[in-house]
């Protein structure tokens, strides 16, 4: 029996497929098999004593650091009691390593991210998928298939309770995850993006996307094979020429990563306002590159059903904040109309991402989103907005060998009278990145040259 104070892990930064660019081999944390029933027993005992202490505190507010400090000896006390009961029953005494592992896990479940910390510490993990407490999978960078992992909790109910504790304590605003609120989107400490849902699925289902907090530029994506040198030169000039850009693609194609790389080409003196459902871009962390950044995040209604701020609300609000560029992390609703408005009313150089299967298919998505905001809005009105606002659409896809690549880049023609026409600047080819195809319009070409484009591949 150790009988000493342990120190539970803080939430660390996890990596994505860009981890290999750090020049070091990622070292996976050692995970130790733990009897989850012991964890549950000690956790409930400690939680009960903490609750009693809180009642005794009354109106005296106790900081979390102080509560953690006074909880640690309580955990060790119950660990000692457990060890004595095991020895009294004729079992082997727990080792110091076993007790320390139990201590860390109990502390993590009460104040941190529970068993998820094993994976969120791991810089090779890109995504964590939980389809019930005992069906856990992780996606690792460079792996072709998800890897099955041990159970994350002793029961589905314990899993729901853990997520509910996160919702109440770890978000910017208090949220709930229960039968009456069966869906949850939030950002965890460290920038991890969580989606949880229950009731409409057979078992509670949790998806956690792990962020990458290293500066990511177009040169990094070139080394990964997402873009080639010609695209790097073109896209750098497009950002500096203040082209309005939509980054499109399916789930997991690298839209957010490319958007982040494009934003790092924005001059540091410009004021950038980002709008996201769950903050993920994180460019404000690089203050030397972007000292004037405002990150806005949607907010769910509170317990009384008031205070909700949607993507549309924030997109409309940001136009009053004198941005040089407006960046919407993912357009998927009525905010599309306000995004087009931002792009066409002087906030040149604005960007967003959209789920779409092709560059040309983005317009159909935007038409549907705009119609959500204004009923019976004519298609030709939306097309006029789109044609006026959008300069370039960059489409990504994942190849069979798991490489994420820019599959096409199209220019939205400005001179066309009705409907939409495109120049396929970089055209899709099978099993590889896009290739230069049709040259830009003279208007766009002049802008790109003034902005410093060196290569003319057409």
C-alpha positions, 0 to 999 in steps of 0.5 A, spaced: 500 500 500 503 506 497 499 511 502 502 517 498 499 523 494 498 521 487 498 527 481 492 525 476 494 527 469 492 534 466 489 534 460 494 534 454 494 536 447 493 530 442 495 530 435 493 528 428 496 525 422 500 531 422 504 528 428 510 525 423 511 533 422 514 534 429 520 530 427 520 525 432 516 518 433 510 519 437 511 515 444 504 512 446 502 512 453 502 505 457 495 503 459 494 498 464 489 494 465 484 496 471 478 492 474 473 497 472 468 495 478 474 497 483 474 504 480 466 504 480 466 502 487 472 507 490 469 513 485 462 512 488 465 512 495 469 518 494 464 522 490 459 521 496 464 523 501 465 529 497 458 531 496 457 531 504 463 536 504 460 540 499 453 540 503 458 542 510 461 548 506 454 551 505 454 557 501 462 558 502 465 557 494 471 552 494 475 553 488 476 546 484 484 546 485 482 546 493 477 541 492 482 536 488 487 537 493 482 535 499 480 529 495 486 526 494 487 523 501 480 521 501 482 517 494 488 514 498 484 512 504 479 508 500 484 505 496 488 503 503 481 500 505 480 496 499 487 493 499 486 491 507 479 488 505 483 484 499 488 481 504 483 479 509 480 475 504 486 472 502 488 475 496 494 478 494 496 485 496 495 491 490 502 493 488 504 500 488 503 501 480 496 498 481 494 503 486 497 509 483 493 507 476 487 506 480 488 513 484 489 516 477 483 513 474 478 515 480 481 522 480 480 523 472 473 520 473 471 525 478 475 531 475 478 530 468 476 526 462 476 519 466 478 513 461 479 517 455 485 520 458 489 514 456 487 516 448 487 523 449 494 523 451 496 519 445 499 524 440 498 518 435 490 518 436 486 522 431 479 520 433 476 516 439 469 512 437 465 509 443 459 505 441 457 503 448 461 502 454 465 496 451 465 498 444 471 503 443 475 504 437 481 509 436 483 512 429 491 512 429 495 517 424 497 513 418 493 507 420 488 504 415 483 501 420 480 503 427 483 499 433 479 496 438 480 498 445 478 495 452 472 498 455 472 505 457 467 505 463 463 499 467 456 500 464 453 505 459 450 508 465 456 510 468 459 512 461 453 517 460 454 520 467 461 521 466 459 525 459 454 529 463 459 531 468 463 534 463 457 537 460 456 541 467 463 543 468 468 543 462 464 547 457 464 555 456 456 554 459 453 549 463 449 543 459 446 537 460 446 530 457 440 526 459 434 523 456 431 530 456 437 533 452 440 527 448 445 530 444 451 534 446 456 538 442 462 541 446 469 542 446 473 539 452 479 542 455 485 541 450 481 543 444 478 536 443 471 536 440 466 531 443 459 529 440 455 525 444 448 522 443 443 517 446 436 515 446 436 515 438 441 510 438 441 503 441 447 505 446 450 512 448 455 513 442 460 518 443 465 521 438 471 525 440 476 529 435 483 530 437 486 537 435 493 539 432 495 545 436 502 545 432 502 551 427 500 548 420 502 551 414 501 550 406 508 547 406 506 542 411 501 540 407 505 539 401 510 534 405 504 530 407 502 530 399 495 534 400 498 539 395 503 540 390 508 546 390 504 549 384 498 549 389 502 552 394 504 558 390 497 559 387 493 558 394 498 563 398 497 568 392 489 567 393 489 568 400 494 574 400 489 577 394 483 577 399 479 571 394 473 569 398 474 561 398 470 555 400 473 549 402 469 543 401 469 535 402 466 530 405 467 528 412 475 527 414 478 529 408 482 535 412 477 541 411 479 544 417 486 543 417 487 546 410 482 552 412 487 553 418 493 552 413 490 558 409 489 562 415 496 562 416 497 566 410 493 572 412 497 578 414 498 579 421 495 586 421 488 583 419 482 582 424 480 575 423 473 573 426 472 566 426 465 562 428 464 555 429 459 550 432 465 548 437 471 552 436 476 548 433 481 552 428 485 555 434 488 560 430 488 565 436 493 561 440 498 563 435 498 570 437 505 572 433 501 570 427 494 573 428 494 578 434 487 581 432 483 574 432 476 574 435 473 566 436 466 566 437 462 559 439 455 557 438 451 557 445 446 552 447 440 554 451 440 554 458 436 550 463 430 555 462 431 554 455 433 561 453 440 564 451 441 560 445 446 563 440 446 559 433 451 560 427 446 564 424 446 569 430 453 569 430 455 570 423 450 576 423 453 579 429 460 579 427 458 583 421 458 589 426 465 588 429 469 591 423 472 584 421 477 584 415 476 577 414 470 572 417 471 565 417 466 560 418 468 553 421 463 549 417 457 552 414 451 547 414 445 552 415 441 558 414 448 562 416 450 561 409 446 567 407 450 571 412 456 568 410 455 570 402 453 577 405 460 578 409 463 576 402 460 581 398 460 587 402 467 588 403 470 583 407 474 580 402 478 574 403 473 571 408 473 563 408 468 557 410 468 550 409 462 546 407 460 539 406 460 537 399 461 531 394 464 536 389 466 543 388 461 544 383 456 541 388 457 546 393 452 551 390 447 546 391 448 546 398 448 553 399 442 554 395 439 549 400 442 552 406 439 559 404 432 557 403 432 555 410 433 562 412 429 565 408 422 561 405 421 562 398 427 565 396 428 565 388 434 560 386 437 566 381 437 571 387 441 566 391 446 564 385 447 572 384 449 572 391 454 566 390 457 568 384 458 575 387 461 573 393 465 566 392 471 567 388 474 560 389 472 553 391 477 548 393 475 541 394 478 535 398 477 528 398 481 521 401 484 517 396 484 509 397 491 509 400 488 514 405 492 520 403 488 527 403 488 531 397 486 537 394 482 534 388 479 540 384 479 547 385 474 551 381 473 559 380 466 562 380 466 566 374 463 573 375 462 575 368 456 570 367 449 573 367 445 568 369 446 561 373 453 559 375 459 557 371 466 555 373 473 555 370 476 548 372 483 551 374 485 544 377 481 538 375 480 532 378 484 526 376 484 518 378 488 516 384 492 523 385 491 530 386 488 535 381 492 537 375 492 544 372 487 545 367 483 551 365 487 558 366 484 563 371 480 569 368 484 575 366 481 578 372 483 573 377 490 572 374 491 579 375 489 579 382 494 573 383 500 576 380 499 582 384 499 578 390 505 575 388 504 568 384 510 566 381 508 560 377 503 560 371 502 552 370 496 553 365 
